[in-house]
Amino acid sequence: MAVAENWYLQALAENPDHAHALNNYAVLLKTAGRVDEAIAFYRKAIDRAEDPIGVMNNLAIALLVQRRFSEVLELLGRAIVLSPGSVESLFHFASALREVTNFDLSRKMLEYAVRISPGHGAAQCNLGSLLRLLGSFRPALNHLEAAARLTPTLLEVHVNLADTYKDHGLIKEAVPHYARAFALNPQHAESHSNLLLALNYTSGRSGLESLKAHKFWAQQHADKLLPADSAYRNSPDPDRKLRLGLVSSDMRRHSVGYFLEPLFEHLDRDSVEIFAYTNSSIEDEFTARFKALSVSWRSVVGVSNEAAAQVIRNDGVDILMDATGHTGGNRLLVFAHKPAPVQFTWLGYPNTTGMAAMDFRVTDAITDPIGSSDPWYTERIIRLGRPFLCYRPPPEANLPVAPAPATASGIVKFGSFNNIAKLTPQVVNIWGRLLATVQNGRLILKSRCFQDEETKSRFTNLLLEGGARYDQIALFPHDESSTDHFSAYNRIDIGLDPFPYNGTTTTFEALWMGVPVVTLQGEQHAGRVGTSILVHAGLGDLVAVDEASYIAIAAGLASNPRRIADLRAGMRERLRRSSLLDEKGFSVAFGDALRGMWKSWCFGRADGPAR
């Protein structure tokens, strides 16, 4: 690097207007992570190049790294006017359009790019990825498979193939592609995290197997970043006001945000102040409230893990919270640098992080039974004496609860609005068996993926194989508005929880709208969240222990329209009286847990942070 940099600087000293030297030096700077300097030299090269299109594309890539999307669109708009056939310009322009959620124009740009250059594997890949986002399963697969033929060693191709299969409930087909992505680049932590997330959807995997997989991720990517020197400037006073940091991409309208906001609002400000580090460029009305509840708000979008960790350390954060785990947008490698004396994970991911740098995990005794589940985590488990989460319904959920549909029609409508990735063939087949048992039953499923006829046909066939009839099945695309989404719960009588990865937000939504939910208790956290919610709601009799009892409980409830009606009429008040919506009580318990973590570090400093 130093030798090459000296050569370029010497060349530019002799000829400051040498466009190729300016461009190549900028490439060198960007590769070294010096993006701001690279952008300045790219701009100089553009002004001096006879044919600036290639340099403009290089500059666009650097601007995309910094998420400066409006600048990319302005720059490449000029490039496309100069050279309408530049596939690279179309490709990067479409990438920026996607980031600013102009999906329709992004799709058109990519379709034009692959039409004029069908051998452009990256364009095929991005078009397939966008079509996946828009719910077009088979067209997405067609373009991704074309990309795999053209560029079989491109990691993004296999990640997108895996995501496409996962998003359509085909977890067994997804896992090999996640594994292939990891094999192509074992140092790519994000694709490796995607593999771990997918494993949570699969049944038959023990807690110890999950632990081993997560520890392997940490060994590959995180544990080597843990500093040998664990000295901190934080005052070890066990009773002083604490600086709580949160690194998250979900401080916005997001399922995680529904649980974060009440905690932020009710934490005792005499005991804790909040330092927020967002990893999302999206801002909405939720974001505004999170900002108002924080004494410090910083974006770490595009900031390196090491630099973000240094910012947190400089801010003097005492306890750093992760609410993302191995889900999308995570910054676990910031935690790997151990910028705070105490670090813990909560809420966003149903498993261990596997990391030596993560000290604690906050949960409860139902989702993680004392003794039996502790060996499955690298973190020390802290169990709240209440549910591990507290739900706040969003404003659009304040709709009247309609009477149970079965009351008027005599037809019992089951339903599930969960992420379709959780609706594995095993689950859907069991729902088919349930419909075969309940002859007057119907099943309503709702997902963006049901815009795709192939996906609808596959789910229909799985239900038919279980014993359902055609007239018992209704598969709908997702609702465009949140209000319509909540209104859809007025169309169902009984909610069905998937397994081994239960719903969380969807279960709360159903209960809030008066819909009782039947769940199957699993072995690990992902399969026990439904149990925790229902038990704390006083509905423990709706928790099944195996597939047979799951069908029996759901069928038994379906045969009792009076109970369905009574539960529906009193469900909101039931929730309001429960600990599930007790925001102040939850925040007190959470604050006590924070204080306990802090005292553990203060009193254990001779041996380093608690493990």
N, C-alpha and C positions, 0 to 999 in steps of 0.2 A: 504493500500500500504506500509506504513512505517513498520508495524509489519511484513508483509510477507517478505519485503526486508531484515530486520534484521535477520529473521530466515534463509533465504538463505545464507546471508553473514556469519552467524555463522557456518552453515553446511559446507560451502566451506572453511572456515578457518580450520575446523577440517579435511576435506578431499578435497583438491583442485582438485582432479581428478575425483570427483563424476559426471559422465556424466549426470545423470538425474537432479541433482541439477543445473548444469551449464545450461542445456537446459531450465529448468523451470524458472530459474532466468532470462534468456534471454527473455522468453515469457513475464514475468512480466515487464521487461524494455521496450519491444516493445509496450506493451499495454499502458504504461505510456508516450509513445512518445519519449523515449530515444533510438532511433533506432541505432545510432552509437555504443552505449555501448552494445545493444542487439546483434549486429553483432559480436562484439569481443567475447562475451561469447558463441554464437552459434559455432564459429570457434573452440574454446577450446573444446566444447562438442563433435564436430565431431571427433577431434583427439583422444578422449578418449572413444567413444561409441563402443560397440561390433557390433551393427547394426546401422550405422549412417544415414540410409535413412530418417527416420523421422526428424532428426535434420537438414539434408541437405534441406529438404522441408521447414522447418521453416526458415532457413537462406535465402532460395530463396524468400520467401514471404517478408522478411525484405529488401532484395536487390531490389525487385520489387517496394517497396514503394519509394525507393530512385532512381528508374529508372536506376539502374546499370545493364542493360540488358546483356551486354557481360559477366559479372561475373555470372549472373544467368545461361546463356547458358553453360558456362564452368563447373560450379558446377553440374548442373543437367545432363549434358552429362555424367559425371562420375557416377552420381546416377543411371541413366538408364542402364549403362553398368553393374553395380552391381546388379540391380533389374529391369529387363525389364518389369516386370508386375506391377510396382508401378504406379498406376493411378494418384496419387498425383504428382509424378515427371513429368509424361507426361503432366498433366494439366498445371503445372506452366511453364514447358518448352515451351509449346504451347503459353502461355500468353506472354512470352518474345519474341518468334518468331514473334508474331503478332505486338508487339511494334516496332520491327525493320523491319516491312513490309515484312517479309518472310511469306506471307499469304498461299502459297501452302503447305509448310512443316508444318505450324501451323495447317492447316486443316487436313492433314494426321495424325498428332499426336493425334488430338482430335477425329478423326474418329476411330483410333485404341483404344483410351481410352474408348470410349462409346461401342465399340464392346466387349472389355474384361470386362467392368463393366457398363452395360446399366443402372444400378440404380444410377449412379453418376450424381446427378442433376446439379451440377455446371458445369461439363464437357458438359452435354447436352446443358446447357444454353450458354456456350462460343462457342460451335460449331454452335448453331443457330445464335448467334450474328455475328460470322465470315461469315457465309453463307449469312446473310443479307447484310453485307458489300460488298460481292462479287456479290450481285444481284440475289441470288437464293431464291425467295420468299417462295414457298411451302416447300422446304426442310428446310429452316430456321424456318418456323412456326412449322413444324413437331417436330423438336428438342426442340424448345422453349415450345411447348405444353407438350411434354414429361417432360421437366424440371418443368413445372408448376404442373404436377401431382405428381412428385417426391418430389419437394420442394416448395409447394405453398406459403410459407412465405418468400421465398428468394426474396428480393427487386429487384435484378438485372434481374430476370426472367421477371418481369412485365415491367421494363424499356425497356428491349430488345424486348418484344412483342409489346409494344407501338411504339418503334422506327421502328420496321419492318412494322407495319401497316402504320405509318406516311410516311415512305420512299416510300411507294407504293400508296400514295394518299388516304388512308383510314383513314382520321382524326377522323371520328366518332367512328371507332373501336379502335383507338389509345387512345383517351382521357380516357376511363374507366380504362385502364391499368396504365396510368400515375397517375390517382387518386388512384388506388389500391396501387401503390408503395408508394405514400405519406401516405396512411393510415397505411401501414406496418411500416413506419419509418417517422413520422411527422417532425423529426429533420434533415432529409436528404435533405439539401438545393438543391443539384444538381438535384435530381429527381423531386423536386417541381418546379424548374426552367424549366425543360423539359415540365411539364404540362402547364406552362404559355406560352412557345413558341408555343406549339400545339394550344392553344386558338387563336393565331393570324391567323391561317389558316381557322378558322370556321367563317361562316357568321351569321348575326343576333345577334351579341353580341355588346351591346352599349359601348361607351367610358367609361361611369360610371361603368358598370359591369367589364370592363377590369381594371379600376383603383382599384376597390374593391378587385379583385383577386390578383393584384400585391401588394397592401398594406397588404393583409393577409400574403403573402410570407415574406414581410419585418418584420411584427410583429412576425412571427414564427422564423426567422433566423437572421435578421440583426439589427433591431432597438435596441435590448437589448445589443448589443455590442458597441453602441455609448457611448464614454466616457463622464462622467459627467463634467470632467475638460476639457474645450476646449481651454486652454491656449497654444499658440504656440510661438516658439522663432523667427519665421519669422519676419523680419523687415517690419513694415507697411508703407513703403515708396511707394506711388502709382505709381511712375515713374521709379523705378529701374529695372534692368534686372531681369526677372523672371525665376524660375526653373519650367519647365513644365514636369511633370511625365506622362508616359503612361504605363498602365498595360494591356497587351494584349497577346493572344495566336496566333495572326494573322500577326505578323511582319515577313512574309514569302510569298511564292507564294500562295496567297489566295485572294478571291474577295475583302475582306476588305483591304488587302495590296495595291491593285491597287489605292485606294483612299487615303491611309495614306502616301504613298511615296511622292507624289507631295507636300503635306502639310509639311512634314518633311523637304523637300529640300528647300522650298521657305520661310519658316518662317524667319523673320528678326532676325539674330543671335545677333544683338546689343540689341535686346529687350527680346529675349527668348532663353534659352538653354534647350536641351532635355535630360531627364533622362528616359531611357527605362528599363522596367521590363517585361521580356518575360516569358510567362507561357507555352512555347512549347519547346520540345527537338528537333524539326525539324529545320534544318538550310539549307538555299539554297542561291542562288545569291541575292535574295531580302533581306534576313537576313543580308548579308554582307553589303549591302548598308544602311540598317537601322542602323547597328552598326556604320558605318562611319559617319552618320549624328547625332549621339548621343554623348554627352560628357561623359555619363556613361551608361554602359550596364550591367544589372544583370539578372540572371535567378532566378525566384521564383518557378520553378518546384519542387514540393515536399516540399517546405517551408510552414510552417503553416501560416494561415491567420494573426495571431497575430504577428509572427516573421517578415513576409513580411511587415506588416504595420509599425513595428518598424524600419526596414531598410529604408523605405521611409521617415519616420519622421526624422531619423538620417541624411538622405541626404539633409534635408532642402527643400524638394519640396514645392513650393508655390501653384501650381495648379495641381491636379491629374486628368487625363483623362481616362475614360472608353470607349472603342470602341467595347465592346462585349455584354453588357446587359445580358439577360438571355439565350444567346446561349452557345453552348458547349465551354468548356475551360475557362469560365468566372471566375473571382476572385472578385465577388461583395462583398464577406465577408471581403476582405482586405479593401475595401472602407468603410465597416460598422464600422471599428475601427477609422475612420476619421483621417488618418495620415497626411493629408494636410489641410490647412485652407480653401481652395476652391476645390471642387470636382464637376466634370460634366461628363455627358454621351453624346455620339455622334455616329452616323453612324451605328453601328453594330446590333442594335436591334430596331424594329419599335414601341416601346411602352415605358411607364414609367418603371423605376426600382422599384418604390414603396417605396424607402428607404428615411428615414429622413436624412441620411448622405450625400445624393447626392443633391447638391445645385442647379445645372443648367442642362438644356438639350439644345443642339444646334440644330437648325432646320431651316426651312424657312416658309414663310407665306402661301405657297401653300400646303405643306404637313401638316402643322398645322395652320389653319386659326386663325387669331387674335380673341381672345374673346371666340369663340365657343369651341376650343380645350384645352384652358388653364386649365379648371377644371378637365381634365382627367389625369393630371400629378401631382406627388408630387414635382417634380422639378420646378423651375422657368424657363420659356421658354425664350430662346434667339434666335431671328430670324435674320438670316443674310439677308442683303438686296440683295440677289442673291440666287442661288441654295445652298442647305445645303451641297453639296458635289461636288467634282471636279474629273473627271475621267482621268486617264492616260492609254492609250492602251498599253498592254505589247508588247515587241518586235515582238513576233510571230504574232501579229495582223496587221503588216505592209505588208499585202498582197494586190495585186491589186483587185479592186472591179470588179467582172464580170458583164456583162450585165444581166438585169433582165430576168429570165427564161421565163416569159410570153411573152417577145418580140418575141422570135423565135417560141415558141410552141403554143401560144394562151391558154395555161393552166396556171391558176394562182395558185401559190403554197403558201399557208399559212404555218406558222411554229412557233414552240415554243420550245426553248431548256432550259426551266426553270426546276428547281428542281421539281421532280415529286410530291413531297408533296404538292406543290401549285396547282396541277392539280386535283382539287376536282371533284367529280361526277357532280356537278352543272356546273362547267366551261366546262368540256368535253362535256356534253350534249348540251350546248349552241354552242360549236364549231360544233357539229353535225348539229344543226339547221342552222348554217351559211353555211355549205357545201350543205345542202338541198336547200338553197337559191341560192348559186353560183354553178350552175351545172358543170361549167368548172373548178371548184376549186379542189384542192388537199390539204391535211394536212400532214405535216411532223413533227413528234415528235421524240425527241432523249433523251434517258436516259439509264443509266446502267441497270435499272430495266427491260428494254425491252428484256434483255437476257432471261427473265423468260416467258415461254409461257403462264402461267396462267394470269400474269399481262397484257401481250399483248392482250389476249383474252378479259379480262375485259374492257380494254380501248376501244378495237374495238367495243364491244357490246354497251358501253355507246354512242359512236359516231353513231352507227347504230340506237339506240333508238331515237337519236335526229333527224334522217332523212338522215344521210350520206349513201353513197353506199360503198361497199367493195373496189371498185377500186379507191376511193378517199382517202384512208387511207394508210399511210406509217409510221411504227413505227420502229425506229432503235436503237440499243444499242449505248452507248456513244463512242466518238472517243478516241483512246488511246493517241494521242498527242494533244497539244494545237493548233498546226498549223492546224491539220485536223479539230479541232473544229471550228476554224474561217473560214476555207475553206467551211465548211458545210453551212454557211450563204449564200454562192453564189448559193445555190440550192433553196432558197426561195425568194418570192417577197414581202410578207407582214408578219410582225411579229404579233403574238397575245399575249397580256399580260394577265396573269391569275389574278384572283381576288377572295376573298378580299385581298390577299397578293400578291401585284405586284412583278414583277421582278425589279432588280436594275442593277446589272452587266450585265445580259443578255440583258436588254434593251439598254444599252450603246454599247454592242458588236454588236447587230443587227444594230443600227444606224451607227456605225463606218463602218460596212460592207455594208452600203447603203440601208439597209432594213427598211422601215417605219414601225412603230409599232402602233397598235390600243390598247388603254387602256380604262378601265372603272373606272371612278372616284368614290372612296368610301368615307366613312365618316371619318375613322381614318387614321393615318399616313401610315400604311401598305398598304392601298388601295389608297393612293394619291401620292406615289412616282412616278409612271408612269406619272401622270398629271404634276408634277413639271418638270420632265425631258422633256416631250414633249412641254410644254408651253415655257420653256426656250430655246428650240431648234426651236421655231417658228412653231410648229406643233400642236397648240392647237385645230385645227379642227379635229384631230384624237382622241380626248378625248370624250368618251361617258358618259352619265349621268345615263343610265339604260341599261338593257339587250337588249331591242329592238333597241336602238340607237347604241349600240355596234355592233350588227349584221348589221344594216343599214350602218354604217360608213365603216365597213370592206368590205361589199358587194359593196358599192359605189366606194371605192378605187379599188376594183378588176375589176370593169367595166370600169376603166379609165387607160388602159395600158400606155398611153402617160405620165400621171402624175407619175405613178410608175417609168417609165424610167427616167423622169426628176429628181425626188426625189433621185433616186439611183445615178445618175451621179453627183449630187451636194451635197450629204449628208455629206461627210467628210469636205468639205469646210464650209458647214453650221455649223457643230459642232465646227470647229476650230474658226469660227467667234463669236461663242456664249460664254456665261459665263460658260458653262458646262466644257470646257477644258481650261479655263483661269486660269492657275495655280498660277501665280503671284497675280492676282486680288483676287482670292479666299483666298490665304494665307494672304494678307493684311487685308481682311475682318475678317478672323478668328483671326488674331493677335489682331485686334481691339476688338473683342469679349472677348478674353482672358484678355486684359487690362481692359475692363469694368467689368468683373467678379472680377478681383483683386481689383479695386478701390472700388467696392461694399463692399468687405470685409474690406478694410482699413478704409473706412469711417463709417462702421457699427460695428466696433469692440466692442463698448460699450455694444451692445446687442448680441454679439457673431456673428458667420458667417451668412451671408445673407441667407435667405430661399427663 
